[in-house]
Amino acid sequence: MHDIETIKDLLIKYFNGSVSVIQKKWIDDWVNESTRNEELFYSCLEEWERQNLQYIADVEQAFLDFNNKIDLGVAHKRESFTKPINHKLPAYQLFMVASVILIALIFSGALDFVLVKTYRTGYGELSTVALTDGTLVYLNANSQLKTARFSFLSDKRQVELSGEASFDVAHDPVNQFIVETKNGLDVVVHGTEFNVYNRHQNTEVHLKSGKVELIKHNATGRETVMMKPGEKVQIKPDGDLQKKKVKTPEEFASWKEYRYVFNQTSLAEISDLIKDNYGVEVEIPEDSIGNLTVSGSFRSEDPEEFAAAVAQVLGISMEAADNIFRFYDSE
């Protein structure tokens, strides 16, 4: 872990072109870790540019020279300039140069960094993202959202989600809002509030209000499902979309308040939630314990406190050591 001053010193070397390939790779990865790192990067870049101007005009001296010429009666002298050499390239050569530069940017990954804005949350961290169209996105822990950095380059309102997020989409009668997931499911929005879970090849969509259209792309074509408020759609292991009616759809986004609602949820499923949201490894040595289920609501920002509460409800024991939670039967 580097402190801020160490990072700033490294960035100055980066701007001066005096870092190694390994250091450059570290900086690129560090910038993509969070919006806070990206803001610090551009802040340091702006400060470096102010301190390293390519040309500084001596305005005061130029003014004095001009006054001296007037006082001495120096006649205006017509300056002669040689005809500039025309370095203009033919159109086809310019096209070839531009193509080479574009291909280089694509293969280096720099183009994606320039055109795509990435929002990330760490373990145990929640974040609210306000998109340029007015849409609010609430990112759960250990999640990533990608969107166009410059909205004027495209009329599409399209984002890519990995992890879990709750969306409150701004209404736009012309441009649809689309959420892409990595397993081929697109959520096409018609002005609504919904939750998307996309982890471990498992995707669920919970609709609170409005209307969404789900499009599942596969080798044989695509499957389309329309959702109504209060419905949940899950991708089954065989790739089919399964739709269910739920009583309290608002509870699926209760994590925005660090509150988790379970309904006959197994300890094994809760262990996956602890791993995903807090980055803590979980051990359940006995299968019978993993099959125990919990119903109820838990609120906690601390993973150990949360795990201990679950263990207490189940009547089992839990111990924490070296970023590992272990559930076991104390009897």
Backbone torsions as a table, in degrees:
resi	resn	phi	psi	omega
1	MET	NA	125.2	-179.3
2	HIS	-99.5	142.4	175.5
3	ASP	-81.1	170.9	-173.7
4	ILE	-61.3	-44.1	-177.8
5	GLU	-63.0	-40.2	178.4
6	THR	-63.8	-41.4	179.2
7	ILE	-64.9	-42.3	179.2
8	LYS	-62.2	-41.5	177.8
9	ASP	-61.3	-41.2	179.5
10	LEU	-66.6	-37.6	179.0
11	LEU	-66.1	-39.2	178.0
12	ILE	-60.7	-42.9	176.8
13	LYS	-63.6	-36.4	179.2
14	TYR	-63.5	-43.8	180.0
15	PHE	-68.3	-30.8	178.3
16	ASN	-80.3	-6.3	179.6
17	GLY	76.0	28.1	-176.0
18	SER	-117.0	29.6	177.3
19	VAL	-106.6	158.9	178.8
20	SER	-80.6	171.3	178.5
21	VAL	-62.4	-39.7	-179.9
22	ILE	-65.5	-42.6	178.9
23	GLN	-64.6	-39.1	178.2
24	LYS	-63.0	-41.7	178.9
25	LYS	-64.0	-39.2	179.6
26	TRP	-63.6	-42.8	-179.8
27	ILE	-63.8	-44.1	179.3
28	ASP	-59.1	-44.7	178.7
29	ASP	-66.3	-38.9	-178.8
30	TRP	-64.9	-42.0	-179.9
31	VAL	-61.4	-37.1	-177.0
32	ASN	-80.3	-5.9	-176.9
33	GLU	-70.1	-36.7	-175.8
34	SER	-161.2	159.5	176.8
35	THR	-65.6	-29.7	178.4
36	ARG	-63.3	-42.4	178.3
37	ASN	-65.4	-40.1	-179.9
38	GLU	-64.6	-40.8	178.5
39	GLU	-64.7	-39.5	178.1
40	LEU	-65.0	-38.6	179.3
41	PHE	-58.5	-51.2	-177.4
42	TYR	-71.3	-29.3	175.7
43	SER	-64.8	-44.9	178.2
44	CYS	-66.4	-36.7	179.0
45	LEU	-63.5	-43.2	179.1
46	GLU	-63.5	-41.7	179.0
47	GLU	-65.1	-40.1	179.8
48	TRP	-65.7	-40.4	-179.1
49	GLU	-65.8	-36.1	178.2
50	ARG	-66.2	-32.0	-178.0
51	GLN	-89.3	-7.2	-177.0
52	ASN	-131.7	56.3	178.1
53	LEU	-67.0	143.6	-179.8
54	GLN	-75.0	-28.1	-179.2
55	TYR	-149.0	131.1	177.3
56	ILE	-120.0	114.9	-178.4
57	ALA	-77.6	133.4	176.3
58	ASP	-88.9	81.5	-174.8
59	VAL	-63.0	-42.3	-177.1
60	GLU	-62.3	-44.2	-179.2
61	GLN	-67.3	-38.4	178.8
62	ALA	-63.7	-38.0	178.7
63	PHE	-65.7	-41.6	177.8
64	LEU	-63.7	-41.7	178.7
65	ASP	-62.3	-39.7	-180.0
66	PHE	-64.8	-43.9	178.5
67	ASN	-63.7	-37.9	179.0
68	ASN	-63.0	-39.0	179.4
69	LYS	-64.0	-39.4	179.1
70	ILE	-66.6	-44.5	-178.1
71	ASP	-64.6	-35.2	-177.6
72	LEU	-86.5	-4.0	179.1
73	GLY	69.7	31.5	179.8
74	VAL	-70.5	124.5	-179.0
75	ALA	-68.8	150.6	178.2
76	HIS	-66.6	130.4	-177.8
77	LYS	-108.2	127.2	178.0
78	ARG	-76.2	121.8	179.6
79	GLU	-81.4	140.5	176.7
80	SER	-106.7	135.6	-178.9
81	PHE	-123.2	142.2	175.4
82	THR	-75.3	150.7	-179.5
83	LYS	-65.9	126.8	-178.0
84	PRO	-65.6	146.3	178.1
85	ILE	-78.3	132.4	-179.4
86	ASN	-81.9	109.2	179.9
87	HIS	-99.2	11.4	-176.3
88	LYS	-65.6	127.8	-179.7
89	LEU	-87.2	151.6	174.1
90	PRO	-59.6	155.9	-174.9
91	ALA	-58.3	-41.4	-177.2
92	TYR	-67.0	-32.4	178.0
93	GLN	-71.4	-39.2	176.2
94	LEU	-61.8	-39.7	178.5
95	PHE	-63.4	-40.7	179.9
96	MET	-66.1	-42.3	179.4
97	VAL	-63.4	-45.1	179.2
98	ALA	-61.9	-38.7	-180.0
99	SER	-64.8	-42.9	179.5
100	VAL	-62.8	-43.1	179.5
101	ILE	-63.9	-42.1	179.9
102	LEU	-63.0	-44.9	178.9
103	ILE	-62.3	-40.2	179.0
104	ALA	-63.3	-40.5	178.3
105	LEU	-64.4	-40.4	-178.7
106	ILE	-63.9	-48.1	-176.4
107	PHE	-72.7	-24.6	178.8
108	SER	-84.2	-12.5	-178.8
109	GLY	83.7	-1.6	-177.1
110	ALA	-70.4	-32.8	-178.7
111	LEU	-64.0	-41.4	179.1
112	ASP	-63.1	-38.7	179.4
113	PHE	-65.4	-36.1	-177.9
114	VAL	-74.0	-41.4	-172.3
115	LEU	-92.0	-20.1	-173.4
116	VAL	-113.3	131.2	175.5
117	LYS	-98.9	127.2	-176.8
118	THR	-116.1	129.0	175.5
119	TYR	-111.5	132.0	-179.5
120	ARG	-131.6	149.2	171.6
121	THR	-121.6	144.2	177.5
122	GLY	-86.5	-177.4	178.0
123	TYR	-64.5	131.7	179.4
124	GLY	74.8	7.8	-175.9
125	GLU	-110.8	132.1	173.7
126	LEU	-110.6	151.4	-177.9
127	SER	-148.0	147.4	175.2
128	THR	-111.9	126.9	-177.9
129	VAL	-115.7	125.4	176.6
130	ALA	-101.7	112.4	179.6
131	LEU	-80.2	163.7	-173.8
132	THR	-65.1	-22.6	-179.1
133	ASP	-87.4	1.3	-179.5
134	GLY	98.3	-4.4	178.3
135	THR	-71.3	137.9	176.3
136	LEU	-106.2	131.8	178.6
137	VAL	-121.9	126.2	178.3
138	TYR	-104.7	110.5	-176.7
139	LEU	-89.8	127.9	174.3
140	ASN	-77.0	173.2	-178.9
141	ALA	-61.4	150.1	176.0
142	ASN	53.8	49.8	-178.1
143	SER	-131.4	162.3	-178.3
144	GLN	-141.3	136.4	178.3
145	LEU	-128.0	129.4	177.4
146	LYS	-114.9	136.4	178.5
147	THR	-146.3	164.7	179.7
148	ALA	-65.8	132.3	179.8
149	ARG	-70.7	-35.1	-178.1
150	PHE	-119.4	105.0	-174.8
151	SER	-66.2	-24.5	-177.0
152	PHE	-73.1	-12.4	179.3
153	LEU	-79.4	-13.9	-178.1
154	SER	-152.2	144.9	176.8
155	ASP	-90.3	3.7	179.3
156	LYS	-85.1	136.8	172.0
157	ARG	-101.5	91.5	-171.1
158	GLN	-134.7	132.0	178.6
159	VAL	-130.9	161.1	176.8
160	GLU	-121.9	128.1	-175.1
161	LEU	-116.8	136.4	170.1
162	SER	-132.8	117.3	-175.4
163	GLY	118.5	-129.2	-179.7
164	GLU	-143.8	140.7	179.6
165	ALA	-154.7	153.0	173.9
166	SER	-112.2	134.6	-174.5
167	PHE	-116.6	135.8	169.8
168	ASP	-120.6	93.7	-167.1
169	VAL	-85.3	132.2	176.1
170	ALA	-71.6	136.4	-177.3
171	HIS	-70.6	134.8	175.9
172	ASP	-145.8	109.3	-175.8
173	PRO	-68.9	-13.6	-175.9
174	VAL	-102.5	-51.6	-174.4
175	ASN	-101.3	121.5	178.3
176	GLN	-73.2	154.9	174.5
177	PHE	-105.6	126.9	-174.7
178	ILE	-125.1	131.4	174.3
179	VAL	-108.6	120.1	178.8
180	GLU	-98.8	140.9	173.0
181	THR	-118.0	162.6	-173.2
182	LYS	-76.9	-9.0	-179.6
183	ASN	-101.7	19.6	173.4
184	GLY	88.6	12.6	178.7
185	LEU	-103.1	126.5	175.3
186	ASP	-109.2	135.9	175.9
187	VAL	-106.9	109.0	-178.6
188	VAL	-97.2	120.8	-168.8
189	VAL	-103.2	142.1	176.5
190	HIS	-119.7	45.1	179.7
191	GLY	77.8	94.5	-169.0
192	THR	-165.3	178.5	175.5
193	GLU	-128.5	123.6	-173.5
194	PHE	-154.9	169.9	-179.1
195	ASN	-126.4	136.6	178.6
196	VAL	-122.5	127.5	175.8
197	TYR	-113.6	126.5	-176.2
198	ASN	-144.3	84.3	179.2
199	ARG	-140.7	150.5	173.3
200	HIS	52.0	44.5	-179.3
201	GLN	59.9	16.6	178.9
202	ASN	-116.2	126.3	-179.1
203	THR	-127.2	132.3	176.3
204	GLU	-132.7	142.3	175.8
205	VAL	-124.2	128.2	179.3
206	HIS	-119.3	122.5	-175.6
207	LEU	-102.5	121.2	179.1
208	LYS	-91.0	-45.4	180.0
209	SER	-151.3	158.6	179.5
210	GLY	87.1	-146.5	-177.2
211	LYS	-150.9	136.8	175.4
212	VAL	-132.7	155.2	176.7
213	GLU	-118.3	125.9	178.6
214	LEU	-100.9	131.9	178.5
215	ILE	-122.2	114.9	179.3
216	LYS	-102.2	115.9	179.4
217	HIS	-89.1	133.6	176.5
218	ASN	-145.3	-178.6	-174.2
219	ALA	-64.5	-30.6	-176.3
220	THR	-92.7	-4.0	-178.4
221	GLY	145.7	-132.4	178.5
222	ARG	-149.7	150.5	179.7
223	GLU	-115.1	135.3	-177.2
224	THR	-120.0	134.8	178.3
225	VAL	-134.0	130.8	174.2
226	MET	-95.7	134.8	-179.0
227	MET	-109.5	146.4	174.3
228	LYS	-114.7	160.1	179.1
229	PRO	-55.1	138.2	179.9
230	GLY	88.0	9.4	-179.7
231	GLU	-109.6	153.6	177.8
232	LYS	-127.1	133.9	176.8
233	VAL	-122.5	131.9	-179.5
234	GLN	-127.7	141.6	175.1
235	ILE	-82.8	119.9	-179.3
236	LYS	-76.2	163.0	-179.9
237	PRO	-54.7	-29.9	179.8
238	ASP	-83.8	0.9	177.1
239	GLY	96.2	-9.9	179.7
240	ASP	-75.0	155.3	178.1
241	LEU	-95.3	128.2	-179.1
242	GLN	-114.7	124.1	-176.9
243	LYS	-108.7	136.8	179.4
244	LYS	-135.2	155.1	174.2
245	LYS	-95.1	134.3	179.6
246	VAL	-121.2	153.7	-175.8
247	LYS	-80.6	-40.9	-175.0
248	THR	-127.8	78.3	-177.3
249	PRO	-63.7	-24.2	-179.6
250	GLU	-65.6	-21.0	-177.9
251	GLU	-73.5	-16.3	-179.0
252	PHE	-71.5	-17.1	176.5
253	ALA	-111.1	20.5	-179.6
254	SER	-66.0	-16.8	179.1
255	TRP	-61.6	-18.7	178.1
256	LYS	-62.3	-20.6	177.4
257	GLU	-110.2	19.8	-176.6
258	TYR	57.5	34.5	179.1
259	ARG	-118.3	133.6	-176.9
260	TYR	-120.8	127.5	-177.9
261	VAL	-111.4	125.0	-178.5
262	PHE	-118.0	144.3	176.2
263	ASN	-135.3	99.0	-175.7
264	GLN	53.3	44.7	-179.8
265	THR	-91.7	130.3	-176.7
266	SER	-75.2	157.1	177.8
267	LEU	-62.8	-33.0	177.8
268	ALA	-62.0	-41.3	178.3
269	GLU	-68.2	-39.7	177.9
270	ILE	-65.0	-34.9	177.8
271	SER	-63.0	-39.3	176.5
272	ASP	-62.7	-39.0	178.7
273	LEU	-63.0	-41.9	179.4
274	ILE	-63.6	-42.1	178.4
275	LYS	-62.4	-47.2	-175.4
276	ASP	-68.6	-43.7	-173.2
277	ASN	-85.1	-28.3	-174.0
278	TYR	-120.2	-7.6	178.7
279	GLY	69.0	27.5	-178.5
280	VAL	-105.9	132.5	176.2
281	GLU	-75.3	143.5	-178.0
282	VAL	-125.2	131.9	177.9
283	GLU	-115.1	130.2	175.1
284	ILE	-128.7	90.8	-173.5
285	PRO	-64.7	-24.0	-177.4
286	GLU	-112.7	126.6	-179.8
287	ASP	-62.2	-34.0	-178.5
288	SER	-62.1	-33.0	178.2
289	ILE	-71.9	-39.7	-179.7
290	GLY	-62.4	-25.3	-179.8
291	ASN	-86.1	-6.9	177.5
292	LEU	-64.2	142.7	-176.1
293	THR	-115.1	154.9	-178.4
294	VAL	-128.0	139.8	172.4
295	SER	-130.6	133.2	-178.9
296	GLY	143.1	-177.3	-177.2
297	SER	-118.6	134.3	179.1
298	PHE	-126.9	135.4	175.4
299	ARG	-125.7	120.9	179.6
300	SER	-166.3	139.2	174.0
301	GLU	-95.4	-8.5	-178.6
302	ASP	-103.9	122.1	-175.7
303	PRO	-63.2	-38.2	-179.4
304	GLU	-68.3	-39.9	177.4
305	GLU	-63.0	-41.5	179.4
306	PHE	-64.0	-47.1	-179.4
307	ALA	-63.7	-38.8	179.3
308	ALA	-64.8	-37.7	179.1
309	ALA	-66.3	-40.5	177.6
310	VAL	-63.7	-43.0	179.7
311	ALA	-63.0	-39.9	-179.9
312	GLN	-63.8	-41.9	178.9
313	VAL	-64.1	-37.4	-178.7
314	LEU	-81.1	-11.2	-179.3
315	GLY	74.4	30.5	178.0
316	ILE	-122.7	-178.0	-178.4
317	SER	-110.0	156.1	177.5
318	MET	-141.6	134.6	175.5
319	GLU	-129.4	146.0	-177.4
320	ALA	-121.5	131.9	177.7
321	ALA	-162.2	134.7	175.8
322	ASP	53.5	47.0	178.3
323	ASN	59.9	31.4	177.7
324	ILE	-131.5	128.4	173.7
325	PHE	-101.3	132.9	179.8
326	ARG	-124.0	119.2	176.2
327	PHE	-97.6	135.9	-179.2
328	TYR	-154.6	159.8	179.1
329	ASP	-84.2	118.8	-175.4
330	SER	-79.7	-11.6	-178.4
331	GLU	-81.2	NA	NA
